[in-house]
Amino acid sequence: MREQMGQIRLHPDPDLSTDEHRERVTDGMFQIAQSGRPRTGFDPAHGGGGDVGGVVTAFQMLGYGDLSLLVKAGVQWGLFGGAVQELGTARHHDRYLRAIMDGDLPGCFAMTETGHGSDVQNLGTTATYDPATQEFVVHTPGPSARKDYIGNAARDGRMAVVFAQLITGGRSHGVHALLVPIRSGSGAALPGVTITDCGRKAGLNGVDNGRLAFDHVRVPREALLNRFADVAPDGTYSSSIENETRRFFTMLGTLVRGRISVAGGAGSAAQKALAIAVRYGETRRQFSDPATGEEVVVLDYLAHQRKLLPALATTYALHFAQEELVSAMHDVQAPGAASDEDAQRALETKAAGVKAVGTWHATATIQACREACGGAGYLAENLLPQLKADTDVFTTFEGDNTVLLQLVAKGLLSEYGARVKGLSPLGMARFVGDQVAGAVVERSGVQALVGQVRHRDLRDRAYQRRLLADREEHLLASLARRLRAALAPGADQFGIFNAAQNHLLRAARAHVDRVVFDAFAAAVERTGDAGVRALLAQVCDLHALSVIEAERAWFVEHGRFTAARSRAVTAAVNELCGALRPHARTLVDGFGIPEGWLACPLLGIEAPAPPAHALT
Amino acid sequence: MREQMGQIRLHPDPDLSTDEHRERVTDGMFQIAQSGRPRTGFDPAHGGGGDVGGVVTAFQMLGYGDLSLLVKAGVQWGLFGGAVQELGTARHHDRYLRAIMDGDLPGCFAMTETGHGSDVQNLGTTATYDPATQEFVVHTPGPSARKDYIGNAARDGRMAVVFAQLITGGRSHGVHALLVPIRSGSGAALPGVTITDCGRKAGLNGVDNGRLAFDHVRVPREALLNRFADVAPDGTYSSSIENETRRFFTMLGTLVRGRISVAGGAGSAAQKALAIAVRYGETRRQFSDPATGEEVVVLDYLAHQRKLLPALATTYALHFAQEELVSAMHDVQAPGAASDEDAQRALETKAAGVKAVGTWHATATIQACREACGGAGYLAENLLPQLKADTDVFTTFEGDNTVLLQLVAKGLLSEYGARVKGLSPLGMARFVGDQVAGAVVERSGVQALVGQVRHRDLRDRAYQRRLLADREEHLLASLARRLRAALAPGADQFGIFNAAQNHLLRAARAHVDRVVFDAFAAAVERTGDAGVRALLAQVCDLHALSVIEAERAWFVEHGRFTAARSRAVTAAVNELCGALRPHARTLVDGFGIPEGWLACPLLGIEAPAPPAHALT
């Protein structure tokens, strides 16, 4: 992928108009298609490479370049193609997959509506079966049911996977997906389809987001993506999953790849921003050292280190968490893999958590990098503005981060609830401890650390883990206790849930913090080279202690820290910043971003001449 | 100003090219000039209105519209015009002020260089006096001395106030300002002046930022802005201020208005973002209440309240702090006001602190508002993207925020040092307490609160103040103790300073937190209407407690809070969010942003028809 990326113009001219940028990104996408690479992730039975993890990792690399191209590719092959593959059956695969992989059938993923973004179970669009003609009638009942923010819709898409309430025989069966043609070969909207343009956005202006409304548009019965449910010619509904909600979430669950891909793209963008800011911080000098009279390199200032180095450490942590996530996805979604509902659910929870934490981290980190580069960081030529503008929406698309953390908490609570039945409160508390400390650790390879807290050195990995796991356990157990009140007859369920919402979000966050830490700790453990391992261990310390520092109020409030120990965490973070300062350049070089992709005046790197066979 | 603003096209078409946007903003600026309003802030002796506070308040209103126009106007009348007025004398005023006020002489403020942004005392540009011709030779000795990011330079500026090391008789006297013509009437760069374009930026693309380099450009001796220092025809240097550093900072100090204006503009932008997000949050529904089946308005969710309401409370607090600041500036800088060095210094410290905290707050708040509006918040039509992109640079221009907080700390330390000489450590600690609790409070009108901490109700204003003042005192006193080590002979000054930098920034921040709180508390105290006062008091509580919540680790670490009390702060913030929820709309309406300026599809407000005599 790196090799191929060198042939793509990575940074859009910042003064491109929306139309020009879209044109360029569409070109780039078709040229990626021609390379055959998008086939990597599809089912080998239909000409794909079957390498689910590989395609997400490759996709992630696009995050170093024009993020519009990343999102456009994500819409075409991840969302649209992924939905056809995962929700459809042979009749769809045979007919469409090849054209989708090759970019000959540009498509949309039409789920979100103006009125429903997070709560997609309550979409307004309807698909009503008409047995007389054996067709579905796809309809937008009002303005709030209009499909909105749909990538590939405003300009290029010819077909859409439309999510709609499926109605047959006068009864609704919940949200299902159908393939609906929206544009003719000439590019005109088809009869009954109204397409409008979302216009300019904060970023990602190479992606043509638009709105779709349907006025009784008829599609054949076979347009239903029928892997999990089908409608017989006479209108009889059938599904392998009886419960409507469960069915819907099973369908959604297969689409987890999009969320994982966004987390990966955010990681690449954060890495690139850090590479720019750290390298600039190593050359920029400001104010003199009174002793020598020499101007000080800004990265030598503690305040500057504090802006960049903990963020750098957490970027490493998230990289390892992402690796685990992609690897788990690869196993669960491999073509022909046996269905494992528990593994699938765990994957979804982890994906939701890592996506939320990772995209928020990217937003904050890119902002810090921009500020660390001062006025130069505000100039488009220095790449940070585009990174910032493009990644901003990552925190709210492919699942709003706040809603995703609630999903995480819900997943944790239901797992918890399933296991604690019949336990006494004491046993329950102990159980949560065991469960978190045991089951989850097992996979991450850090089980050797558990139970070995001999002393309380802040740099002791087992102690760090104990702190993070303890916080997670406590927040989850207390949340469960608190929410139990909602089960009482006549309880004000909304009131109880809402009062605990802040608590719930913290519990989810604490869980993700621990999961991300475990991924980093496991990576340190498995590193063979002693020098690399020692350096990574320090980076892991900085990550862990900066997370603990940010949450140190909790540790004191809950008796885990004395006041003195809490202050010591801040001192340790400062110390680690100083210790890692000499390695900052090594650490950003470790991301392996090819030099040409960082070309900007700020770093004094000239843009490489575009190769003769440049893609765009 | 509001009336006039209604005649300006407030929101630039988001798809404007850089050239088109610049054109439009230049037009807007000339039309503001024609209104005569920019005269408001200038000296009546030269046709001005002498209303220093009025012009900054009016300027702030531009922050509701196109921030490019705000910055362009700020460059012309605030920075360029302000420098001519404050650093020049009658010979400059008579010749240029009228043309500046009327927009006939567009100008630049050429201070920042590529190599020196924060440390402007070490600029590289030179102005060497040549007695033979009675001219200064302005020269850029190398690429890092190039003037950079200069507003009005790339397209419109005809003259620049150039900051350069003044050299006469072979000796440098430090940085001084000179008027240097840069463009002819036809718009061409003058001989010896190289002008380049900074190009596209993250935002503010209606402002033509550029770079200036001078190749031995000669200007007459009278071009020196000579209020504080002059060069005689024979090259003899004279100044009313002997110490070079003090002279330089006196010159800089007169320019404090720019910093105050940026704080005001940031405040307006944050208000507008909140008005959009709160109003949207009151109409947007998502997920159903299990009891009623009705979809819940998102602002009813605690998590959503937490995103917006503490930010709203702090926006009120900063509004009152800004009012105090503008009022103090109005008194200190009024034409003919007696020079008061202490008042001037206090103004500079306060301006630095409020600017840093206010612009960071705006960046974070606009980001939170964008996220709170989901995908809709990412669309340019809904105004938030432009607000976000434009205000981003506020945190690093007109003084980098981190450097400004260091300035605040330095101001506090020198005041502290001046007064504690000869005091025992105990007396010293007590002194700081007195000083902070006494002197500073006096002006803010909350002295009635001090010493009345009867109980420890978190909603007790005196208790809140005690907490904030106590933190400020402790951080400052411990900082002073820590830095005293640097005075020892042979001490590693840089090392000691650098290790304490985080501490120093916290001390500065704690000071600003207390100053902002005092401004809000005083505003509550002076509010006559009982209903308004009761509501404002709750908003002040939320502001104070959310600041204390964010810093609660410190309060526990330093024995000010028990663990239980610390947790109670979080509970109180949650409770206040609920209590203020019904008033959220009232509170954003309180900003008085005219409806037409909030026109966007998200709020369902149509853009008003442009008036027949629209300015742009």
Chai-1 contact restraints between the chains, C-beta under 6 A:
chainA,res_idxA,chainB,res_idxB,connection_type,confidence,min_distance_angstrom,max_distance_angstrom,comment,restraint_id
A,P14,B,R200,contact,1.0,0.0,6.0,A-B,restraint_1
A,D15,B,T18,contact,1.0,0.0,6.0,A-B,restraint_2
A,D15,B,R200,contact,1.0,0.0,6.0,A-B,restraint_3
A,T18,B,D15,contact,1.0,0.0,6.0,A-B,restraint_4
A,G117,B,G374,contact,1.0,0.0,6.0,A-B,restraint_5
A,S118,B,Q286,contact,1.0,0.0,6.0,A-B,restraint_6
A,D119,B,Q286,contact,1.0,0.0,6.0,A-B,restraint_7
A,D119,B,F287,contact,1.0,0.0,6.0,A-B,restraint_8
A,Y149,B,G375,contact,1.0,0.0,6.0,A-B,restraint_9
A,C198,B,L379,contact,1.0,0.0,6.0,A-B,restraint_10
A,G199,B,E381,contact,1.0,0.0,6.0,A-B,restraint_11
A,R200,B,P14,contact,1.0,0.0,6.0,A-B,restraint_12
A,R200,B,D15,contact,1.0,0.0,6.0,A-B,restraint_13
A,R200,B,A380,contact,1.0,0.0,6.0,A-B,restraint_14
A,K201,B,Y378,contact,1.0,0.0,6.0,A-B,restraint_15
A,K201,B,L379,contact,1.0,0.0,6.0,A-B,restraint_16
A,K201,B,A380,contact,1.0,0.0,6.0,A-B,restraint_17
A,A202,B,Y378,contact,1.0,0.0,6.0,A-B,restraint_18
A,A202,B,P385,contact,1.0,0.0,6.0,A-B,restraint_19
A,Q286,B,S118,contact,1.0,0.0,6.0,A-B,restraint_20
A,Q286,B,D119,contact,1.0,0.0,6.0,A-B,restraint_21
A,F287,B,D119,contact,1.0,0.0,6.0,A-B,restraint_22
A,D289,B,F494,contact,1.0,0.0,6.0,A-B,restraint_23
A,P290,B,Q493,contact,1.0,0.0,6.0,A-B,restraint_24
A,L302,B,N498,contact,1.0,0.0,6.0,A-B,restraint_25
A,L302,B,Q501,contact,1.0,0.0,6.0,A-B,restraint_26
A,L302,B,N502,contact,1.0,0.0,6.0,A-B,restraint_27
A,A303,B,T402,contact,1.0,0.0,6.0,A-B,restraint_28
A,A303,B,Q501,contact,1.0,0.0,6.0,A-B,restraint_29
A,E371,B,T395,contact,1.0,0.0,6.0,A-B,restraint_30
A,E371,B,T396,contact,1.0,0.0,6.0,A-B,restraint_31
A,G374,B,G117,contact,1.0,0.0,6.0,A-B,restraint_32
A,G374,B,T396,contact,1.0,0.0,6.0,A-B,restraint_33
A,G375,B,Y149,contact,1.0,0.0,6.0,A-B,restraint_34
A,Y378,B,K201,contact,1.0,0.0,6.0,A-B,restraint_35
A,Y378,B,A202,contact,1.0,0.0,6.0,A-B,restraint_36
A,Y378,B,V393,contact,1.0,0.0,6.0,A-B,restraint_37
A,L379,B,C198,contact,1.0,0.0,6.0,A-B,restraint_38
A,L379,B,K201,contact,1.0,0.0,6.0,A-B,restraint_39
A,A380,B,R200,contact,1.0,0.0,6.0,A-B,restraint_40
A,E381,B,G199,contact,1.0,0.0,6.0,A-B,restraint_41
A,P385,B,A202,contact,1.0,0.0,6.0,A-B,restraint_42
A,V393,B,Y378,contact,1.0,0.0,6.0,A-B,restraint_43
A,T395,B,E371,contact,1.0,0.0,6.0,A-B,restraint_44
A,T396,B,E371,contact,1.0,0.0,6.0,A-B,restraint_45
A,T396,B,G374,contact,1.0,0.0,6.0,A-B,restraint_46
A,T402,B,A303,contact,1.0,0.0,6.0,A-B,restraint_47
A,Q493,B,P290,contact,1.0,0.0,6.0,A-B,restraint_48
A,Q493,B,A291,contact,1.0,0.0,6.0,A-B,restraint_49
A,F494,B,D289,contact,1.0,0.0,6.0,A-B,restraint_50
A,N498,B,L302,contact,1.0,0.0,6.0,A-B,restraint_51
A,Q501,B,L302,contact,1.0,0.0,6.0,A-B,restraint_52
A,Q501,B,A303,contact,1.0,0.0,6.0,A-B,restraint_53
A,N502,B,L302,contact,1.0,0.0,6.0,A-B,restraint_54
A,R552,B,A553,contact,1.0,0.0,6.0,A-B,restraint_55
A,A553,B,R552,contact,1.0,0.0,6.0,A-B,restraint_56
A,A553,B,A553,contact,1.0,0.0,6.0,A-B,restraint_57
A,V556,B,V556,contact,1.0,0.0,6.0,A-B,restraint_58
A,E557,B,A563,contact,1.0,0.0,6.0,A-B,restraint_59
A,E557,B,S566,contact,1.0,0.0,6.0,A-B,restraint_60
A,E557,B,R567,contact,1.0,0.0,6.0,A-B,restraint_61
A,A563,B,E557,contact,1.0,0.0,6.0,A-B,restraint_62
A,S566,B,E557,contact,1.0,0.0,6.0,A-B,restraint_63
A,R567,B,E557,contact,1.0,0.0,6.0,A-B,restraint_64
